[in-house]
Amino acid sequence: MLEPLALLVCATLFGGMMLYSFGFAAFVFRTQPADVAGRMLRQAFPAYYLFVIVAAVAAAVVLAPFAVDQAAVLAAVAVSTVYARQVLMPQINAARDAQIAGEARAKRRFGLLHGGSVILQLVQLAALGWVIWSFA
C-alpha cells in the first residue's frame, strides 16, 4: 500500500514542478507586464518551494523502508530545494533588484544565479523522473 502512495506523491510533485516551471511562469510572463510578472513570481516562489520540500520529504519517508535509493534521491531534492528557497532565491532577488537599480555587474550576476536555479530545477525533475520510472 505504501508504494502506490509514494508513487502518487512523486507523480504529484513531478507534475506540480512541470506545471509551475513550464506553465504558470510562462503564462505569467506572457500575460503580464514584466515588472508585474516579476513581482508575482517573487511572491509565488516561496510557496512553490515549500510545496516541493514537503512533497519530497513525504515521498522520501514513505519510500525509505523499501526503496532506499529512491528515498535518498527524494531527500536530495528536498535538501536542494531548501538551499534554493533559503539561499539562492534571496541572492537572485537581490541581484535582480540591483540590476533594476542600474548596477552594471548585477545583470550578469542575476543571469548566472537564475541560470543556476534553472539547471537545479531540471536536475531535480530528471531525478524525480528516474524515481517514477523505477516503479514502472
N, CA, C and O atoms as a GROMACS GRO file, in nm:
protein
  544
    1MET      N    1   0.082  -0.121   0.000
    1MET     CA    2   0.000   0.000   0.000
    1MET      C    3   0.085   0.126   0.000
    1MET      O    4   0.045   0.228  -0.057
    2LEU      N    5   0.202   0.121   0.063
    2LEU     CA    6   0.286   0.240   0.068
    2LEU      C    7   0.347   0.274  -0.066
    2LEU      O    8   0.362   0.391  -0.099
    3GLU      N    9   0.383   0.174  -0.144
    3GLU     CA   10   0.446   0.201  -0.273
    3GLU      C   11   0.354   0.280  -0.367
    3GLU      O   12   0.400   0.377  -0.426
    4PRO      N   13   0.227   0.244  -0.383
    4PRO     CA   14   0.140   0.328  -0.467
    4PRO      C   15   0.123   0.470  -0.411
    4PRO      O   16   0.115   0.566  -0.487
    5LEU      N   17   0.119   0.483  -0.281
    5LEU     CA   18   0.110   0.616  -0.219
    5LEU      C   19   0.233   0.698  -0.253
    5LEU      O   20   0.222   0.815  -0.290
    6ALA      N   21   0.350   0.638  -0.240
    6ALA     CA   22   0.474   0.709  -0.272
    6ALA      C   23   0.478   0.748  -0.420
    6ALA      O   24   0.520   0.859  -0.454
    7LEU      N   25   0.434   0.657  -0.506
    7LEU     CA   26   0.430   0.687  -0.648
    7LEU      C   27   0.335   0.803  -0.677
    7LEU      O   28   0.366   0.890  -0.759
    8LEU      N   29   0.222   0.805  -0.612
    8LEU     CA   30   0.126   0.914  -0.630
    8LEU      C   31   0.184   1.047  -0.584
    8LEU      O   32   0.168   1.148  -0.653
    9VAL      N   33   0.252   1.048  -0.471
    9VAL     CA   34   0.315   1.172  -0.421
    9VAL      C   35   0.424   1.217  -0.518
    9VAL      O   36   0.434   1.336  -0.549
   10CYS      N   37   0.506   1.123  -0.565
   10CYS     CA   38   0.613   1.158  -0.660
   10CYS      C   39   0.555   1.214  -0.790
   10CYS      O   40   0.606   1.312  -0.844
   11ALA      N   41   0.450   1.151  -0.840
   11ALA     CA   42   0.388   1.198  -0.964
   11ALA      C   43   0.326   1.336  -0.944
   11ALA      O   44   0.334   1.421  -1.033
   12THR      N   45   0.265   1.358  -0.829
   12THR     CA   46   0.208   1.490  -0.798
   12THR      C   47   0.319   1.595  -0.792
   12THR      O   48   0.303   1.706  -0.844
   13LEU      N   49   0.428   1.561  -0.729
   13LEU     CA   50   0.542   1.652  -0.719
   13LEU      C   51   0.597   1.683  -0.858
   13LEU      O   52   0.619   1.799  -0.893
   14PHE      N   53   0.620   1.578  -0.937
   14PHE     CA   54   0.673   1.596  -1.072
   14PHE      C   55   0.579   1.684  -1.155
   14PHE      O   56   0.623   1.778  -1.221
   15GLY      N   57   0.451   1.651  -1.152
   15GLY     CA   58   0.354   1.729  -1.228
   15GLY      C   59   0.345   1.873  -1.181
   15GLY      O   60   0.334   1.965  -1.263
   16GLY      N   61   0.348   1.893  -1.051
   16GLY     CA   62   0.344   2.029  -0.997
   16GLY      C   63   0.465   2.111  -1.038
   16GLY      O   64   0.453   2.229  -1.072
   17MET      N   65   0.581   2.048  -1.036
   17MET     CA   66   0.703   2.118  -1.076
   17MET      C   67   0.700   2.152  -1.226
   17MET      O   68   0.741   2.260  -1.266
   18MET      N   69   0.652   2.058  -1.306
   18MET     CA   70   0.643   2.082  -1.451
   18MET      C   71   0.543   2.195  -1.479
   18MET      O   72   0.571   2.286  -1.558
   19LEU      N   73   0.427   2.188  -1.414
   19LEU     CA   74   0.325   2.289  -1.437
   19LEU      C   75   0.375   2.428  -1.396
   19LEU      O   76   0.356   2.525  -1.469
   20TYR      N   77   0.438   2.437  -1.280
   20TYR     CA   78   0.486   2.567  -1.234
   20TYR      C   79   0.594   2.620  -1.329
   20TYR      O   80   0.589   2.736  -1.371
   21SER      N   81   0.690   2.535  -1.362
   21SER     CA   82   0.805   2.579  -1.442
   21SER      C   83   0.769   2.614  -1.585
   21SER      O   84   0.810   2.718  -1.637
   22PHE      N   85   0.692   2.528  -1.648
   22PHE     CA   86   0.667   2.545  -1.791
   22PHE      C   87   0.527   2.596  -1.823
   22PHE      O   88   0.498   2.630  -1.937
   23GLY      N   89   0.441   2.602  -1.724
   23GLY     CA   90   0.306   2.650  -1.746
   23GLY      C   91   0.282   2.784  -1.679
   23GLY      O   92   0.264   2.886  -1.746
   24PHE      N   93   0.281   2.783  -1.546
   24PHE     CA   94   0.247   2.903  -1.470
   24PHE      C   95   0.343   3.018  -1.496
   24PHE      O   96   0.300   3.129  -1.528
   25ALA      N   97   0.473   2.993  -1.483
   25ALA     CA   98   0.570   3.101  -1.500
   25ALA      C   99   0.563   3.158  -1.642
   25ALA      O  100   0.565   3.280  -1.660
   26ALA      N  101   0.556   3.071  -1.741
   26ALA     CA  102   0.546   3.119  -1.879
   26ALA      C  103   0.416   3.197  -1.901
   26ALA      O  104   0.416   3.301  -1.968
   27PHE      N  105   0.307   3.148  -1.844
   27PHE     CA  106   0.178   3.216  -1.857
   27PHE      C  107   0.184   3.356  -1.795
   27PHE      O  108   0.136   3.453  -1.854
   28VAL      N  109   0.242   3.365  -1.677
   28VAL     CA  110   0.250   3.495  -1.609
   28VAL      C  111   0.331   3.593  -1.693
   28VAL      O  112   0.291   3.708  -1.710
   29PHE      N  113   0.446   3.549  -1.746
   29PHE     CA  114   0.527   3.641  -1.826
   29PHE      C  115   0.462   3.674  -1.960
   29PHE      O  116   0.487   3.780  -2.016
   30ARG      N  117   0.380   3.584  -2.012
   30ARG     CA  118   0.313   3.608  -2.139
   30ARG      C  119   0.193   3.702  -2.123
   30ARG      O  120   0.159   3.774  -2.217
   31THR      N  121   0.131   3.703  -2.008
   31THR     CA  122   0.007   3.779  -1.991
   31THR      C  123   0.021   3.905  -1.906
   31THR      O  124  -0.073   3.985  -1.899
   32GLN      N  125   0.134   3.925  -1.843
   32GLN     CA  126   0.152   4.040  -1.755
   32GLN      C  127   0.273   4.122  -1.800
   32GLN      O  128   0.366   4.068  -1.860
   33PRO      N  129   0.272   4.251  -1.772
   33PRO     CA  130   0.394   4.329  -1.796
   33PRO      C  131   0.509   4.271  -1.714
   33PRO      O  132   0.487   4.213  -1.608
   34ALA      N  133   0.629   4.287  -1.762
   34ALA     CA  134   0.746   4.224  -1.700
   34ALA      C  135   0.759   4.258  -1.551
   34ALA      O  136   0.790   4.170  -1.471
   35ASP      N  137   0.737   4.383  -1.514
   35ASP     CA  138   0.752   4.420  -1.373
   35ASP      C  139   0.646   4.352  -1.286
   35ASP      O  140   0.675   4.309  -1.175
   36VAL      N  141   0.523   4.342  -1.337
   36VAL     CA  142   0.416   4.274  -1.263
   36VAL      C  143   0.444   4.125  -1.254
   36VAL      O  144   0.430   4.064  -1.148
   37ALA      N  145   0.485   4.066  -1.365
   37ALA     CA  146   0.516   3.923  -1.368
   37ALA      C  147   0.629   3.891  -1.270
   37ALA      O  148   0.621   3.792  -1.196
   38GLY      N  149   0.730   3.973  -1.268
   38GLY     CA  150   0.842   3.951  -1.175
   38GLY      C  151   0.797   3.955  -1.030
   38GLY      O  152   0.838   3.872  -0.949
   39ARG      N  153   0.712   4.052  -0.997
   39ARG     CA  154   0.661   4.061  -0.859
   39ARG      C  155   0.573   3.942  -0.825
   39ARG      O  156   0.581   3.889  -0.714
   40MET      N  157   0.489   3.899  -0.919
   40MET     CA  158   0.403   3.784  -0.893
   40MET      C  159   0.485   3.658  -0.866
   40MET      O  160   0.458   3.585  -0.771
   41LEU      N  161   0.583   3.634  -0.950
   41LEU     CA  162   0.664   3.513  -0.932
   41LEU      C  163   0.748   3.521  -0.806
   41LEU      O  164   0.770   3.420  -0.739
   42ARG      N  165   0.795   3.639  -0.773
   42ARG     CA  166   0.871   3.655  -0.649
   42ARG      C  167   0.785   3.619  -0.528
   42ARG      O  168   0.835   3.562  -0.430
   43GLN      N  169   0.657   3.651  -0.534
   43GLN     CA  170   0.566   3.615  -0.425
   43GLN      C  171   0.528   3.467  -0.428
   43GLN      O  172   0.505   3.407  -0.323
   44ALA      N  173   0.523   3.408  -0.546
   44ALA     CA  174   0.480   3.269  -0.559
   44ALA      C  175   0.591   3.169  -0.527
   44ALA      O  176   0.562   3.060  -0.480
   45PHE      N  177   0.715   3.204  -0.552
   45PHE     CA  178   0.824   3.108  -0.536
   45PHE      C  179   0.837   3.050  -0.396
   45PHE      O  180   0.859   2.930  -0.384
   46PRO      N  181   0.825   3.128  -0.290
   46PRO     CA  182   0.837   3.065  -0.156
   46PRO      C  183   0.735   2.955  -0.133
   46PRO      O  184   0.768   2.850  -0.077
   47ALA      N  185   0.611   2.977  -0.176
   47ALA     CA  186   0.508   2.873  -0.160
   47ALA      C  187   0.538   2.753  -0.249
   47ALA      O  188   0.519   2.639  -0.208
   48TYR      N  189   0.583   2.778  -0.370
   48TYR     CA  190   0.620   2.669  -0.461
   48TYR      C  191   0.731   2.584  -0.400
   48TYR      O  192   0.721   2.461  -0.397
   49TYR      N  193   0.835   2.649  -0.353
   49TYR     CA  194   0.945   2.575  -0.293
   49TYR      C  195   0.900   2.496  -0.170
   49TYR      O  196   0.945   2.384  -0.148
   50LEU      N  197   0.811   2.554  -0.091
   50LEU     CA  198   0.760   2.483   0.025
   50LEU      C  199   0.683   2.357  -0.018
   50LEU      O  200   0.697   2.252   0.044
   51PHE      N  201   0.603   2.368  -0.122
   51PHE     CA  202   0.534   2.252  -0.178
   51PHE      C  203   0.633   2.143  -0.216
   51PHE      O  204   0.612   2.027  -0.184
   52VAL      N  205   0.740   2.181  -0.286
   52VAL     CA  206   0.840   2.082  -0.330
   52VAL      C  207   0.906   2.017  -0.209
   52VAL      O  208   0.922   1.895  -0.206
   53ILE      N  209   0.943   2.096  -0.110
   53ILE     CA  210   1.008   2.041   0.009
   53ILE      C  211   0.917   1.942   0.080
   53ILE      O  212   0.958   1.830   0.110
   54VAL      N  213   0.794   1.982   0.107
   54VAL     CA  214   0.701   1.897   0.181
   54VAL      C  215   0.672   1.768   0.104
   54VAL      O  216   0.674   1.659   0.161
   55ALA      N  217   0.644   1.780  -0.024
   55ALA     CA  218   0.612   1.661  -0.104
   55ALA      C  219   0.732   1.568  -0.116
   55ALA      O  220   0.716   1.446  -0.107
   56ALA      N  221   0.852   1.623  -0.135
   56ALA     CA  222   0.971   1.538  -0.147
   56ALA      C  223   1.001   1.467  -0.016
   56ALA      O  224   1.035   1.349  -0.016
   57VAL      N  225   0.987   1.538   0.096
   57VAL     CA  226   1.010   1.474   0.226
   57VAL      C  227   0.905   1.366   0.251
   57VAL      O  228   0.939   1.257   0.296
   58ALA      N  229   0.780   1.395   0.221
   58ALA     CA  230   0.673   1.296   0.242
   58ALA      C  231   0.699   1.170   0.160
   58ALA      O  232   0.687   1.059   0.212
   59ALA      N  233   0.734   1.187   0.034
   59ALA     CA  234   0.761   1.071  -0.050
   59ALA      C  235   0.885   0.996  -0.002
   59ALA      O  236   0.887   0.873  -0.005
   60ALA      N  237   0.988   1.067   0.042
   60ALA     CA  238   1.109   1.001   0.092
   60ALA      C  239   1.078   0.918   0.216
   60ALA      O  240   1.128   0.806   0.230
   61VAL      N  241   0.999   0.972   0.305
   61VAL     CA  242   0.963   0.899   0.428
   61VAL      C  243   0.885   0.773   0.394
   61VAL      O  244   0.910   0.667   0.451
   62VAL      N  245   0.791   0.785   0.302
   62VAL     CA  246   0.711   0.668   0.264
   62VAL      C  247   0.798   0.563   0.194
   62VAL      O  248   0.779   0.443   0.214
   63LEU      N  249   0.892   0.607   0.113
   63LEU     CA  250   0.975   0.514   0.036
   63LEU      C  251   1.090   0.453   0.117
   63LEU      O  252   1.137   0.344   0.084
   64ALA      N  253   1.134   0.520   0.220
   64ALA     CA  254   1.254   0.478   0.293
   64ALA      C  255   1.256   0.331   0.334
   64ALA      O  256   1.361   0.268   0.323
   65PRO      N  257   1.145   0.272   0.380
   65PRO     CA  258   1.152   0.132   0.424
   65PRO      C  259   1.177   0.031   0.313
   65PRO      O  260   1.229  -0.077   0.340
   66PHE      N  261   1.143   0.062   0.189
   66PHE     CA  262   1.156  -0.041   0.086
   66PHE      C  263   1.227   0.005  -0.041
   66PHE      O  264   1.250  -0.077  -0.130
   67ALA      N  265   1.260   0.130  -0.054
   67ALA     CA  266   1.328   0.182  -0.173
   67ALA      C  267   1.427   0.290  -0.129
   67ALA      O  268   1.402   0.409  -0.145
   68VAL      N  269   1.538   0.246  -0.075
   68VAL     CA  270   1.635   0.337  -0.013
   68VAL      C  271   1.694   0.434  -0.115
   68VAL      O  272   1.707   0.553  -0.087
   69ASP      N  273   1.730   0.384  -0.233
   69ASP     CA  274   1.790   0.472  -0.334
   69ASP      C  275   1.693   0.582  -0.377
   69ASP      O  276   1.732   0.699  -0.388
   70GLN      N  277   1.569   0.545  -0.400
   70GLN     CA  278   1.469   0.644  -0.440
   70GLN      C  279   1.441   0.743  -0.327
   70GLN      O  280   1.423   0.862  -0.352
   71ALA      N  281   1.437   0.694  -0.205
   71ALA     CA  282   1.417   0.782  -0.090
   71ALA      C  283   1.532   0.881  -0.078
   71ALA      O  284   1.512   0.999  -0.046
   72ALA      N  285   1.653   0.834  -0.103
   72ALA     CA  286   1.770   0.922  -0.096
   72ALA      C  287   1.763   1.031  -0.203
   72ALA      O  288   1.797   1.146  -0.177
   73VAL      N  289   1.718   0.995  -0.322
   73VAL     CA  290   1.703   1.094  -0.430
   73VAL      C  291   1.600   1.199  -0.390
   73VAL      O  292   1.622   1.318  -0.410
   74LEU      N  293   1.489   1.155  -0.334
   74LEU     CA  294   1.386   1.250  -0.290
   74LEU      C  295   1.436   1.338  -0.176
   74LEU      O  296   1.404   1.456  -0.170
   75ALA      N  297   1.514   1.282  -0.086
   75ALA     CA  298   1.573   1.363   0.021
   75ALA      C  299   1.667   1.468  -0.039
   75ALA      O  300   1.670   1.582   0.007
   76ALA      N  301   1.743   1.429  -0.141
   76ALA     CA  302   1.832   1.525  -0.207
   76ALA      C  303   1.752   1.636  -0.275
   76ALA      O  304   1.794   1.752  -0.274
   77VAL      N  305   1.638   1.601  -0.334
   77VAL     CA  306   1.552   1.704  -0.394
   77VAL      C  307   1.504   1.800  -0.286
   77VAL      O  308   1.505   1.922  -0.306
   78ALA      N  309   1.463   1.746  -0.171
   78ALA     CA  310   1.416   1.832  -0.062
   78ALA      C  311   1.527   1.924  -0.012
   78ALA      O  312   1.506   2.044   0.004
   79VAL      N  313   1.645   1.868   0.013
   79VAL     CA  314   1.757   1.948   0.066
   79VAL      C  315   1.799   2.055  -0.035
   79VAL      O  316   1.824   2.169   0.002
   80SER      N  317   1.807   2.018  -0.162
   80SER     CA  318   1.848   2.117  -0.262
   80SER      C  319   1.741   2.226  -0.279
   80SER      O  320   1.773   2.339  -0.316
   81THR      N  321   1.617   2.192  -0.252
   81THR     CA  322   1.511   2.293  -0.259
   81THR      C  323   1.516   2.386  -0.138
   81THR      O  324   1.487   2.505  -0.151
   82VAL      N  325   1.553   2.333  -0.023
   82VAL     CA  326   1.574   2.421   0.093
   82VAL      C  327   1.684   2.521   0.059
   82VAL      O  328   1.670   2.640   0.088
   83TYR      N  329   1.793   2.474  -0.002
   83TYR     CA  330   1.901   2.565  -0.044
   83TYR      C  331   1.846   2.669  -0.143
   83TYR      O  332   1.875   2.788  -0.130
   84ALA      N  333   1.769   2.624  -0.241
   84ALA     CA  334   1.715   2.717  -0.341
   84ALA      C  335   1.625   2.821  -0.276
   84ALA      O  336   1.628   2.939  -0.313
   85ARG      N  337   1.545   2.778  -0.180
   85ARG     CA  338   1.449   2.870  -0.116
   85ARG      C  339   1.517   2.966  -0.020
   85ARG      O  340   1.485   3.085  -0.017
   86GLN      N  341   1.610   2.916   0.059
   86GLN     CA  342   1.668   2.996   0.168
   86GLN      C  343   1.794   3.073   0.128
   86GLN      O  344   1.826   3.175   0.189
   87VAL      N  345   1.866   3.024   0.028
   87VAL     CA  346   1.993   3.087  -0.009
   87VAL      C  347   1.987   3.146  -0.150
   87VAL      O  348   2.010   3.265  -0.171
   88LEU      N  349   1.955   3.061  -0.246
   88LEU     CA  350   1.961   3.103  -0.386
   88LEU      C  351   1.855   3.208  -0.420
   88LEU      O  352   1.885   3.307  -0.486
   89MET      N  353   1.731   3.186  -0.378
   89MET     CA  354   1.624   3.281  -0.409
   89MET      C  355   1.654   3.422  -0.357
   89MET      O  356   1.637   3.518  -0.432
   90PRO      N  357   1.697   3.439  -0.231
   90PRO     CA  358   1.730   3.575  -0.187
   90PRO      C  359   1.845   3.638  -0.267
   90PRO      O  360   1.845   3.758  -0.292
   91GLN      N  361   1.942   3.556  -0.308
   91GLN     CA  362   2.052   3.608  -0.390
   91GLN      C  363   2.002   3.652  -0.527
   91GLN      O  364   2.043   3.755  -0.579
   92ILE      N  365   1.914   3.572  -0.585
   92ILE     CA  366   1.856   3.608  -0.716
   92ILE      C  367   1.776   3.737  -0.704
   92ILE      O  368   1.788   3.826  -0.788
   93ASN      N  369   1.695   3.747  -0.600
   93ASN     CA  370   1.614   3.869  -0.580
   93ASN      C  371   1.702   3.992  -0.560
   93ASN      O  372   1.673   4.098  -0.614
   94ALA      N  373   1.809   3.977  -0.482
   94ALA     CA  374   1.900   4.090  -0.459
   94ALA      C  375   1.970   4.131  -0.589
   94ALA      O  376   1.986   4.250  -0.616
   95ALA      N  377   2.011   4.033  -0.668
   95ALA     CA  378   2.076   4.064  -0.795
   95ALA      C  379   1.978   4.133  -0.890
   95ALA      O  380   2.016   4.227  -0.960
   96ARG      N  381   1.855   4.087  -0.892
   96ARG     CA  382   1.754   4.150  -0.979
   96ARG      C  383   1.725   4.293  -0.934
   96ARG      O  384   1.714   4.383  -1.017
   97ASP      N  385   1.713   4.313  -0.803
   97ASP     CA  386   1.692   4.449  -0.751
   97ASP      C  387   1.809   4.540  -0.788
   97ASP      O  388   1.788   4.655  -0.826
   98ALA      N  389   1.930   4.488  -0.777
   98ALA     CA  390   2.048   4.568  -0.813
   98ALA      C  391   2.049   4.596  -0.963
   98ALA      O  392   2.088   4.705  -1.005
   99GLN      N  393   2.008   4.500  -1.042
   99GLN     CA  394   2.000   4.520  -1.186
   99GLN      C  395   1.900   4.631  -1.220
   99GLN      O  396   1.929   4.718  -1.302
  100ILE      N  397   1.784   4.627  -1.156
  100ILE     CA  398   1.682   4.729  -1.180
  100ILE      C  399   1.733   4.867  -1.136
  100ILE      O  400   1.700   4.969  -1.196
  101ALA      N  401   1.814   4.868  -1.029
  101ALA     CA  402   1.871   4.994  -0.979
  101ALA      C  403   1.983   5.046  -1.068
  101ALA      O  404   2.033   5.157  -1.046
  102GLY      N  405   2.023   4.967  -1.168
  102GLY     CA  406   2.122   5.015  -1.264
  102GLY      C  407   2.264   4.969  -1.240
  102GLY      O  408   2.355   5.018  -1.307
  103GLU      N  409   2.286   4.878  -1.149
  103GLU     CA  410   2.421   4.827  -1.127
  103GLU      C  411   2.463   4.742  -1.246
  103GLU      O  412   2.394   4.648  -1.284
  104ALA      N  413   2.576   4.777  -1.305
  104ALA     CA  414   2.621   4.713  -1.429
  104ALA      C  415   2.649   4.564  -1.410
  104ALA      O  416   2.609   4.483  -1.494
  105ARG      N  417   2.716   4.526  -1.304
  105ARG     CA  418   2.753   4.386  -1.284
  105ARG      C  419   2.635   4.299  -1.239
  105ARG      O  420   2.643   4.176  -1.244
  106ALA      N  421   2.530   4.360  -1.196
  106ALA     CA  422   2.416   4.285  -1.142
  106ALA      C  423   2.346   4.202  -1.249
  106ALA      O  424   2.293   4.094  -1.219
  107LYS      N  425   2.344   4.249  -1.372
  107LYS     CA  426   2.277   4.174  -1.478
  107LYS      C  427   2.345   4.039  -1.498
  107LYS      O  428   2.278   3.936  -1.510
  108ARG      N  429   2.476   4.039  -1.500
  108ARG     CA  430   2.550   3.912  -1.516
  108ARG      C  431   2.528   3.822  -1.395
  108ARG      O  432   2.507   3.702  -1.410
  109ARG      N  433   2.533   3.880  -1.276
  109ARG     CA  434   2.512   3.801  -1.154
  109ARG      C  435   2.371   3.739  -1.153
  109ARG      O  436   2.354   3.622  -1.121
  110PHE      N  437   2.272   3.821  -1.189
  110PHE     CA  438   2.135   3.769  -1.196
  110PHE      C  439   2.127   3.654  -1.297
  110PHE      O  440   2.068   3.550  -1.268
  111GLY      N  441   2.186   3.673  -1.412
  111GLY     CA  442   2.182   3.569  -1.516
  111GLY      C  443   2.246   3.439  -1.470
  111GLY      O  444   2.193   3.331  -1.495
  112LEU      N  445   2.359   3.449  -1.403
  112LEU     CA  446   2.426   3.329  -1.352
  112LEU      C  447   2.344   3.260  -1.244
  112LEU      O  448   2.327   3.138  -1.245
  113LEU      N  449   2.294   3.338  -1.149
  113LEU     CA  450   2.215   3.280  -1.040
  113LEU      C  451   2.085   3.220  -1.092
  113LEU      O  452   2.048   3.109  -1.054
  114HIS      N  453   2.017   3.292  -1.178
  114HIS     CA  454   1.892   3.241  -1.233
  114HIS      C  455   1.917   3.117  -1.318
  114HIS      O  456   1.844   3.018  -1.309
  115GLY      N  457   2.021   3.122  -1.398
  115GLY     CA  458   2.058   3.005  -1.478
  115GLY      C  459   2.089   2.884  -1.389
  115GLY      O  460   2.051   2.771  -1.421
  116GLY      N  461   2.158   2.908  -1.278
  116GLY     CA  462   2.186   2.800  -1.184
  116GLY      C  463   2.059   2.742  -1.125
  116GLY      O  464   2.049   2.621  -1.105
  117SER      N  465   1.962   2.829  -1.098
  117SER     CA  466   1.836   2.779  -1.041
  117SER      C  467   1.759   2.698  -1.144
  117SER      O  468   1.693   2.600  -1.110
  118VAL      N  469   1.766   2.737  -1.269
  118VAL     CA  470   1.700   2.661  -1.376
  118VAL      C  471   1.766   2.524  -1.392
  118VAL      O  472   1.697   2.423  -1.404
  119ILE      N  473   1.897   2.521  -1.390
  119ILE     CA  474   1.969   2.393  -1.401
  119ILE      C  475   1.934   2.304  -1.283
  119ILE      O  476   1.910   2.184  -1.300
  120LEU      N  477   1.932   2.360  -1.162
  120LEU     CA  478   1.894   2.283  -1.044
  120LEU      C  479   1.755   2.223  -1.062
  120LEU      O  480   1.733   2.106  -1.033
  121GLN      N  481   1.662   2.302  -1.109
  121GLN     CA  482   1.525   2.256  -1.130
  121GLN      C  483   1.521   2.142  -1.231
  121GLN      O  484   1.450   2.044  -1.211
  122LEU      N  485   1.597   2.154  -1.339
  122LEU     CA  486   1.599   2.048  -1.441
  122LEU      C  487   1.660   1.920  -1.386
  122LEU      O  488   1.613   1.810  -1.416
  123VAL      N  489   1.764   1.933  -1.305
  123VAL     CA  490   1.825   1.815  -1.242
  123VAL      C  491   1.724   1.750  -1.147
  123VAL      O  492   1.712   1.627  -1.144
  124GLN      N  493   1.653   1.831  -1.071
  124GLN     CA  494   1.552   1.776  -0.980
  124GLN      C  495   1.442   1.704  -1.058
  124GLN      O  496   1.399   1.596  -1.018
  125LEU      N  497   1.397   1.762  -1.167
  125LEU     CA  498   1.294   1.697  -1.249
  125LEU      C  499   1.344   1.565  -1.306
  125LEU      O  500   1.271   1.466  -1.309
  126ALA      N  501   1.468   1.563  -1.351
  126ALA     CA  502   1.526   1.439  -1.403
  126ALA      C  503   1.534   1.334  -1.293
  126ALA      O  504   1.505   1.216  -1.316
  127ALA      N  505   1.573   1.376  -1.174
  127ALA     CA  506   1.582   1.283  -1.062
  127ALA      C  507   1.444   1.227  -1.026
  127ALA      O  508   1.430   1.108  -1.001
  128LEU      N  509   1.345   1.313  -1.023
  128LEU     CA  510   1.208   1.268  -0.996
  128LEU      C  511   1.158   1.176  -1.106
  128LEU      O  512   1.088   1.078  -1.079
  129GLY      N  513   1.192   1.207  -1.228
  129GLY     CA  514   1.156   1.120  -1.340
  129GLY      C  515   1.215   0.981  -1.322
  129GLY      O  516   1.149   0.881  -1.349
  130TRP      N  517   1.340   0.976  -1.278
  130TRP     CA  518   1.404   0.847  -1.253
  130TRP      C  519   1.331   0.770  -1.142
  130TRP      O  520   1.307   0.650  -1.155
  131VAL      N  521   1.296   0.839  -1.035
  131VAL     CA  522   1.224   0.773  -0.925
  131VAL      C  523   1.093   0.714  -0.976
  131VAL      O  524   1.061   0.599  -0.946
  132ILE      N  525   1.017   0.791  -1.051
  132ILE     CA  526   0.890   0.743  -1.104
  132ILE      C  527   0.913   0.627  -1.200
  132ILE      O  528   0.844   0.526  -1.195
  133TRP      N  529   1.012   0.642  -1.289
  133TRP     CA  530   1.044   0.538  -1.387
  133TRP      C  531   1.083   0.408  -1.318
  133TRP      O  532   1.053   0.299  -1.368
  134SER      N  533   1.150   0.419  -1.207
  134SER     CA  534   1.198   0.298  -1.137
  134SER      C  535   1.084   0.212  -1.085
  134SER      O  536   1.104   0.094  -1.054
  135PHE      N  537   0.965   0.269  -1.075
  135PHE     CA  538   0.849   0.192  -1.028
  135PHE      C  539   0.765   0.138  -1.143
  135PHE      O  540   0.668   0.066  -1.121
  136ALA      N  541   0.803   0.174  -1.268
  136ALA     CA  542   0.724   0.129  -1.383
  136ALA      C  543   0.749  -0.017  -1.415
  136ALA      O  544   0.690  -0.070  -1.509
   0.00000   0.00000   0.00000
